[in-house]
Amino acid sequence: ALLRREVRIEHYTEGFIRDADVIALSAKVQLVPSDEMAKPHAGRLTVHLRNGERFSAFRDTPLGWGDNPVTPAHVREKYDRNMTFSGRVTPEQAQQGLLLLDQLEMLSDVRSLVSCFVGQTAA
């Protein structure tokens, strides 16, 4: 996230993990335990610049957790990105799957939903 300003599923693939910039930055990372964080999933990021400046950010609850929920729009954006990344479904299949997911409680048979994700593959 520090290098690319966001986290996407493709950033966990071999090519991104072995990127020279990622490796160089990871060599500079230092994990420091802190008693200031009451929640085990809290985190602080502090960046120290060569000129002595420091920038710090703290989050006591990760995005998407119960007390820090994501918006429906954010979930849909992530869904679209992940479906595109998969390369296994067409945009039409992904859209149909999303429509069916929105009506999941009303589906009498989930096979129509499953076929959106494992039916044909994208060209």
N, C-alpha and C positions, 0 to 999 in steps of 0.2 A: 504494500500500500504506500509505503514511503517513496518508492521509486516511481510507481505508476499512478499514484493518487487514487487508486481504487483497487478492489479485490474482485477478480473474476475467476471463474473455474479454470480457464486456460492458463492462468498463472501458476497452476499446480502441475502442469505438464513438464515433461523432461526438458524440453527446450528452454522454457522460462526458468526452471529451477537451476539449470546449469549456465544461465546467462552470466557473462563475466561481471556485469554491474551488480547483479544480485550477490554473487560470490564475494566481490570486493566489499559490498556493504555489510554482509553477514559477518565478515571478519572484524568489523568495527563495533558489532553489537555486544553489549554487556548486559546480562540479566542480573538485576539487583533486587533481592527480596525486600519487602517493606512492610512494616507494621501499620502504616497509615491506612492501608486498604482493608476495610472490614469484611468485604466480600471476596471470596476466593477467586472470582472471575473478574475482579477489577484490574485495571491496568493504567500505568502512566508511561508515556513515551516522552523522553527528553532528548533533544538533539543539541549537541554541542558543536558549534561552528569553529573553524580555525581562528576566526577573529575574536573569539571569546564570547560571542553571543550565544544565548541558550533559548530554545523554544521548547515549551512543555505542554502536553495535553493529557487530561485525565478522563477516564470513563469508568464509572463504578458498575455499570451494567452494559454488556455488549448489545449492539443493535439486534433486534429480533427476539430478545428475551421478554418475559412477561411484563416487566415494568419499563421496558423500552421498546415497544412494538414497532414494526415497520408498517408503512401504509399499504393498502391494497395495490396502489399504483407501483410501489417499489417491488412488491412480490411479482406483479405481472411483468415488469421490466426484467427481473431476474429470470423468470420463466422463459421469456422470449430469448434472452441471451443464452441460456442453457440449452434450449431446444436447437437453436442455431449451431451452437458449439458441438452438439451431439453428432450432427451430420447424418442422423439416422431417420429423421422424419422431415417431410416436406413442410413448408410454411402452412399449407392448408391443413395438414394433419395436426400440427401444433395448435392452430386456431380452433379446430374442431375439438381437440382434447381440452382446451381451455374452456370452451363453451360447456362441455360435459362436466368438467370439474366444478364449474359454477352451479351446476344442478345435481351434484353428486347424491344428495339426500333423496332426490326424486327418481334416480335411476333404478329400474327394476332388475337390470342386468348390466354388469360392468364390462361385458365383453366388447361393447361398442367403444368404451373408453380405452380399454387395453389395445384395441386395434389401432388407435390413433398413435400409439407409441411403439408398437412392434410390427405393424402392418408392413406396408411398402417402405423402402428406404429412399432417402433423398437422392436425386440424380447427381 
